[in-house]
Amino acid sequence: MERQQKGMRLSYVHLSRGVAIILIVIGHLNLLFFNQFSYNWFGMGRWERTGGVDYFFLITGFMIYYVYHKDLGVKGKAKEFFIKRMIKIYPLYWIFTIITLLLMVTIPMWYNNYSFEVLLKSLLLLPTDPIIIPEAWSLPHIMFFYIMFGCLLFSPKIIKPFIAIWAIATIFIGLNIIPSQGYFLFSFSSLEVFIGMLLCYVVLHFKLKYSTFMIVIGIIGFVIGWLNNVYGFIPVPEPFIFALFSMFILVGLAVKDEKERKIPKVLSFLGDASYSIYISHSVFLQLYTYVFYELNLIYLFGYFLSMCIILIFTITSSSIVYIFMEKPISKKLKKLFAQENSKKKTPNSKGIA
């Protein structure tokens, strides 16, 4: 039975989403400098993960379940969920996919000859490698989760056993107990999103303690994961390590959020703008790096300081995208959907006295 969660606003959890996206941007910036200038700060150019994307997967599942768990089985909620998710994901993604393609045409060093199949799959967020915006590789996994969760909203009794079977199969495939016939369908990245959903269920139904201890363990685990990326002393795949300790941090923060928390507006804003930062940061990172290189600013400031400046410029520019693009577009589309929905529900009054 679900516990009463009065005043649970997920303030700390929301804040942590902004921190996770900054980790992702830092990782991509280091990879960019490593590939273009062979500058490898703390060895991050060769890292597969900083842990940010694993936390992002978990928090996505957690927050979706938290917002919609009371709608399971409610008629019409699955359709509403799908429409809201499409409005959230696709418009901004399409805009920056087009911008990326235009930059590839105008800047020769960025040119890449993608096939029509890759272009179509990228636009629809179907599994494909390569993808037009390489940093958006995780979005097909998120869309897979949305499809499964939408089906769960529509018919929880039928879908729950399928999700359980899929999760078990994914674990067995990840452990190489059974061979994989479709890597994307049974990928660990997709499983992480569902683990986030399960964590939310646990937080909502069980009284948990020791939140500070869990957060400290999670942070220590991240540091161990980063050190392991450099020195390789633990023979475990990076996603496993970061997913495990992300679970500690996420649950610890959620338990603290059972009491109302106040956080600085700037930090809360980063959580709000996290999707815009995620989608647009690739374009801004490459653009600012190109400008710094052409103007010889990298050699003036040095690699590390240049990276710091580019990081600040990118986060700022992506935040502006949220204010002037994502927010108004989402607001307009949601309003149109609400008006259309209202028209369908309002009976035709013509001919009625």
C-alpha positions as CSV (number, residue, x, y, z in Angstrom):
1,M,0.0,0.0,0.0
2,E,1.3,3.4,-1.0
3,R,2.4,5.7,1.9
4,Q,1.2,9.2,2.1
5,Q,3.7,11.6,0.6
6,K,2.5,15.0,1.6
7,G,4.7,17.8,0.4
8,M,7.0,15.5,-1.6
9,R,8.1,17.8,-4.4
10,L,11.3,16.0,-5.4
11,S,13.3,19.2,-5.1
12,Y,16.7,17.5,-4.6
13,V,15.9,14.9,-7.2
14,H,15.1,17.6,-9.7
15,L,18.3,19.5,-8.8
16,S,20.3,16.3,-9.3
17,R,19.0,16.1,-12.9
18,G,20.8,19.4,-13.7
19,V,24.0,18.1,-12.1
20,A,23.8,14.9,-14.2
21,I,23.5,16.8,-17.4
22,I,26.5,18.9,-16.6
23,L,28.5,15.7,-16.0
24,I,27.4,14.6,-19.5
25,V,28.4,17.9,-21.1
26,I,31.8,17.8,-19.4
27,G,32.4,14.2,-20.7
28,H,31.5,15.2,-24.2
29,L,33.7,18.3,-24.1
30,N,36.7,16.3,-23.0
31,L,36.0,13.8,-25.8
32,L,35.9,16.6,-28.3
33,F,39.2,18.1,-27.1
34,F,40.8,14.7,-27.1
35,N,39.7,13.9,-30.6
36,Q,40.7,17.3,-32.1
37,F,43.7,18.3,-30.0
38,S,44.8,15.1,-28.2
39,Y,44.2,16.9,-24.9
40,N,43.2,14.3,-22.4
41,W,42.3,15.9,-19.0
42,F,42.4,13.2,-16.3
43,G,42.2,10.6,-19.0
44,M,38.5,11.5,-19.7
45,G,39.0,11.4,-23.4
46,R,39.0,7.6,-23.3
47,W,36.2,7.2,-20.8
48,E,33.1,5.5,-21.9
49,R,31.0,7.1,-19.1
50,T,31.2,9.9,-16.5
51,G,28.2,8.4,-14.9
52,G,25.9,11.3,-15.8
53,V,24.0,9.4,-18.5
54,D,23.4,6.4,-16.2
55,Y,22.0,8.7,-13.5
56,F,19.9,10.4,-16.2
57,F,18.4,7.1,-17.3
58,L,17.5,6.2,-13.7
59,I,16.0,9.6,-12.9
60,T,13.9,9.5,-16.1
61,G,12.2,6.3,-15.0
62,F,11.9,7.5,-11.4
63,M,10.2,10.8,-12.3
64,I,7.9,9.3,-14.9
65,Y,6.6,6.7,-12.5
66,Y,6.3,9.3,-9.7
67,V,4.1,11.6,-11.9
68,Y,2.0,8.9,-13.6
69,H,1.8,6.0,-11.2
70,K,-1.7,6.9,-10.1
71,D,-2.9,6.8,-13.7
72,L,-2.2,3.1,-14.3
73,G,-5.2,1.6,-15.9
74,V,-7.1,4.9,-16.1
75,K,-8.9,5.3,-19.5
76,G,-7.4,7.9,-21.8
77,K,-4.2,8.4,-19.7
78,A,-2.0,6.4,-22.1
79,K,-2.9,8.6,-25.0
80,E,-2.4,11.7,-23.0
81,F,1.0,10.4,-21.8
82,F,2.2,9.6,-25.4
83,I,1.2,13.1,-26.7
84,K,2.9,14.9,-23.8
85,R,6.1,12.9,-24.3
86,M,6.1,13.5,-28.1
87,I,5.6,17.2,-27.5
88,K,8.5,17.2,-25.0
89,I,11.0,15.2,-27.1
90,Y,10.5,15.6,-30.8
91,P,10.2,19.4,-31.7
92,L,13.4,20.5,-30.1
93,Y,15.2,17.4,-31.2
94,W,14.1,17.9,-34.8
95,I,15.2,21.6,-34.7
96,F,18.7,20.7,-33.6
97,T,19.0,17.8,-35.9
98,I,18.3,20.2,-38.8
99,I,20.8,22.7,-37.4
100,T,23.4,19.9,-37.1
101,L,22.8,19.0,-40.8
102,L,23.1,22.6,-41.9
103,L,26.4,23.0,-40.0
104,M,27.7,19.8,-41.7
105,V,27.0,21.4,-45.1
106,T,28.5,24.8,-44.2
107,I,31.6,23.7,-42.3
108,P,33.6,21.2,-44.4
109,M,35.4,19.7,-41.4
110,W,32.0,18.6,-39.9
111,Y,30.7,17.1,-43.1
112,N,29.4,13.5,-42.9
113,N,27.6,11.7,-45.7
114,Y,24.7,10.0,-44.0
115,S,22.4,7.6,-45.8
116,F,18.7,8.2,-46.1
117,E,18.0,5.3,-43.8
118,V,20.2,6.8,-41.1
119,L,18.6,10.2,-41.6
120,L,15.1,8.7,-41.3
121,K,15.9,6.6,-38.3
122,S,17.6,9.5,-36.6
123,L,14.5,11.8,-37.1
124,L,12.2,9.1,-35.7
125,L,14.6,8.2,-32.9
126,L,14.7,4.6,-34.0
127,P,17.8,2.6,-33.1
128,T,20.6,3.5,-35.5
129,D,24.4,3.8,-35.5
130,P,25.5,6.4,-36.4
131,I,22.9,9.0,-35.3
132,I,22.8,12.6,-36.7
133,I,23.4,14.0,-33.2
134,P,25.8,11.5,-31.7
135,E,25.3,12.7,-28.1
136,A,21.6,11.9,-28.5
137,W,22.3,8.1,-28.7
138,S,20.4,7.6,-25.4
139,L,17.1,9.0,-26.7
140,P,16.0,5.8,-28.5
141,H,16.3,4.0,-25.2
142,I,14.1,6.7,-23.5
143,M,11.6,6.3,-26.3
144,F,11.6,2.6,-25.9
145,F,10.8,3.1,-22.2
146,Y,8.0,5.6,-23.0
147,I,6.4,3.0,-25.3
148,M,6.5,0.3,-22.7
149,F,5.3,2.7,-19.9
150,G,2.5,3.9,-22.1
151,C,1.4,0.3,-22.6
152,L,1.6,-0.1,-18.9
153,L,-0.7,2.8,-18.4
154,F,-3.2,1.3,-20.9
155,S,-3.2,-2.2,-19.4
156,P,-1.1,-2.7,-16.3
157,K,-2.3,-6.3,-15.6
158,I,-1.2,-7.5,-19.1
159,I,2.0,-5.5,-19.4
160,K,3.5,-6.0,-16.0
161,P,4.4,-9.7,-16.7
162,F,6.0,-8.8,-20.0
163,I,8.1,-6.1,-18.4
164,A,9.3,-8.6,-15.8
165,I,10.2,-11.2,-18.4
166,W,12.0,-8.6,-20.5
167,A,13.9,-7.3,-17.4
168,I,15.0,-10.8,-16.5
169,A,16.0,-11.6,-20.0
170,T,18.0,-8.4,-20.3
171,I,19.9,-9.2,-17.0
172,F,20.7,-12.7,-18.3
173,I,21.9,-11.4,-21.6
174,G,24.0,-8.7,-19.8
175,L,25.6,-11.5,-17.8
176,N,26.2,-13.5,-21.0
177,I,24.1,-16.4,-19.6
178,I,22.0,-16.4,-22.8
179,P,23.0,-15.1,-26.2
180,S,21.6,-11.8,-27.5
181,Q,19.5,-11.7,-30.8
182,G,18.9,-7.9,-30.6
183,Y,21.3,-5.8,-28.5
184,F,19.1,-2.6,-28.5
185,L,16.0,-4.4,-27.3
186,F,17.8,-6.0,-24.4
187,S,20.4,-3.3,-23.7
188,F,21.5,-2.4,-20.2
189,S,20.8,1.3,-20.9
190,S,17.1,0.6,-21.4
191,L,17.0,-1.5,-18.2
192,E,18.4,1.4,-16.2
193,V,15.3,3.5,-17.0
194,F,13.1,0.7,-15.7
195,I,15.3,0.4,-12.6
196,G,14.6,4.0,-11.9
197,M,10.9,3.3,-12.1
198,L,11.3,0.4,-9.6
199,L,13.2,2.7,-7.2
200,C,10.4,5.1,-7.2
201,Y,7.9,2.3,-6.4
202,V,10.2,1.4,-3.4
203,V,10.4,5.0,-2.2
204,L,6.6,5.4,-2.4
205,H,5.7,2.2,-0.6
206,F,8.4,1.7,2.0
207,K,9.7,3.9,4.8
208,L,13.4,4.2,4.2
209,K,16.1,5.7,6.5
210,Y,19.8,6.6,6.3
211,S,19.4,8.9,3.4
212,T,22.6,10.8,4.0
213,F,24.5,7.5,4.3
214,M,23.1,6.4,0.9
215,I,24.1,9.7,-0.7
216,V,27.6,9.5,0.7
217,I,28.0,5.9,-0.5
218,G,26.8,6.9,-3.9
219,I,29.2,9.8,-4.2
220,I,32.1,7.7,-3.0
221,G,31.1,5.1,-5.6
222,F,31.2,7.7,-8.4
223,V,34.7,8.7,-7.3
224,I,35.7,5.0,-7.4
225,G,34.1,4.7,-10.9
226,W,36.1,7.7,-12.1
227,L,39.3,6.4,-10.7
228,N,38.5,3.0,-12.3
229,N,38.1,4.7,-15.6
230,V,41.7,5.8,-15.3
231,Y,43.4,2.9,-13.7
232,G,41.1,0.0,-14.5
233,F,41.5,-1.8,-11.1
234,I,37.9,-3.2,-11.1
235,P,37.1,-5.5,-14.1
236,V,33.5,-4.4,-14.3
237,P,31.8,-2.5,-17.1
238,E,31.5,1.2,-16.4
239,P,27.7,1.4,-16.7
240,F,27.3,-1.2,-14.0
241,I,29.4,0.7,-11.5
242,F,27.7,4.1,-12.2
243,A,24.2,2.6,-12.3
244,L,24.7,0.9,-8.9
245,F,25.9,4.0,-7.1
246,S,23.4,6.2,-8.9
247,M,20.7,4.1,-7.3
248,F,22.1,5.0,-3.8
249,I,22.2,8.7,-4.6
250,L,18.8,8.8,-6.2
251,V,17.0,6.9,-3.4
252,G,18.9,9.0,-0.8
253,L,17.8,12.3,-2.4
254,A,14.2,11.0,-2.8
255,V,14.0,10.1,0.9
256,K,15.2,13.6,1.8
257,D,12.6,15.0,-0.5
258,E,9.9,13.6,1.8
259,K,10.3,16.8,3.6
260,E,9.9,20.1,1.8
261,R,13.2,21.4,0.7
262,K,14.3,24.8,-0.6
263,I,17.0,25.0,-3.2
264,P,18.5,28.0,-5.1
265,K,16.5,29.0,-8.1
266,V,19.6,28.9,-10.4
267,L,20.1,25.2,-9.5
268,S,16.4,24.4,-9.9
269,F,16.5,26.1,-13.3
270,L,19.3,23.7,-14.5
271,G,16.9,20.9,-13.7
272,D,14.2,22.5,-15.7
273,A,16.5,23.2,-18.6
274,S,18.2,19.7,-18.6
275,Y,16.5,18.5,-21.7
276,S,17.4,21.6,-23.7
277,I,21.0,21.3,-22.5
278,Y,21.1,17.7,-23.4
279,I,19.8,18.2,-27.0
280,S,21.6,21.4,-27.9
281,H,24.9,21.1,-26.1
282,S,26.6,19.2,-28.9
283,V,26.0,22.0,-31.4
284,F,27.3,24.6,-29.0
285,L,30.3,22.6,-27.9
286,Q,31.4,22.1,-31.5
287,L,30.6,25.7,-32.6
288,Y,32.5,27.4,-29.7
289,T,35.4,25.0,-30.1
290,Y,35.6,25.8,-33.8
291,V,35.5,29.6,-33.0
292,F,38.2,29.2,-30.4
293,Y,40.4,27.3,-32.8
294,E,39.9,29.6,-35.7
295,L,40.7,32.7,-33.5
296,N,43.7,31.0,-31.9
297,L,42.0,31.5,-28.5
298,I,42.8,27.9,-27.5
299,Y,46.5,28.7,-27.7
300,L,46.0,32.0,-25.9
301,F,44.1,30.6,-22.9
302,G,45.4,27.1,-22.9
303,Y,43.4,23.9,-23.2
304,F,42.0,23.7,-19.7
305,L,40.9,27.3,-19.4
306,S,39.5,27.1,-22.9
307,M,37.4,24.1,-21.9
308,C,36.1,25.9,-18.8
309,I,35.1,28.9,-20.9
310,I,33.4,26.8,-23.6
311,L,31.6,24.8,-20.9
312,I,30.2,28.0,-19.4
313,F,29.2,29.4,-22.9
314,T,27.6,26.1,-23.8
315,I,25.5,25.8,-20.6
316,T,24.4,29.4,-20.9
317,S,23.5,29.1,-24.6
318,S,21.6,25.8,-24.0
319,S,19.7,27.5,-21.1
320,I,18.7,30.3,-23.5
321,V,17.4,27.6,-25.8
322,Y,15.2,26.4,-23.0
323,I,13.8,29.9,-22.3
324,F,13.2,31.0,-25.9
325,M,12.6,27.7,-27.7
326,E,11.6,24.7,-25.6
327,K,9.3,26.4,-23.1
328,P,7.2,28.4,-25.7
329,I,7.1,25.5,-28.2
330,S,5.9,23.1,-25.5
331,K,3.4,25.6,-24.1
332,K,1.9,26.3,-27.5
333,L,1.6,22.6,-28.5
334,K,0.1,21.7,-25.2
335,K,-2.4,24.5,-25.5
336,L,-3.3,23.3,-29.0
337,F,-3.7,19.7,-27.7
338,A,-5.9,20.9,-24.9
339,Q,-8.1,22.9,-27.2
340,E,-8.5,20.0,-29.6
341,N,-9.3,17.7,-26.7
342,S,-11.9,20.2,-25.4
343,K,-13.6,20.3,-28.8
344,K,-14.0,16.6,-28.9
345,K,-15.5,16.5,-25.4
346,T,-17.9,19.4,-26.1
347,P,-21.2,18.2,-27.7
348,N,-22.5,20.0,-30.8
349,S,-25.2,22.4,-29.6
350,K,-26.6,23.3,-33.0
351,G,-30.4,22.8,-33.3
352,I,-30.8,22.6,-29.5
353,A,-33.4,25.1,-28.1
